[in-house]
């Protein structure tokens, strides 16, 4: 199976931006749901 070069398919990198925009709400919901399972940003050194 041939895997094409991703840079040639997405030369501007906008696909990555779309991916993060698509997943950010889900990741935020996950972070809020499990916020008590890891230290908050204020406690990290």
Secondary structure, 3 states (H helix, E strand, C coil): CCCCCHHHHCCCCHHHHHHHHHHHHHHHHHHHHCHHHCCCHHHCC
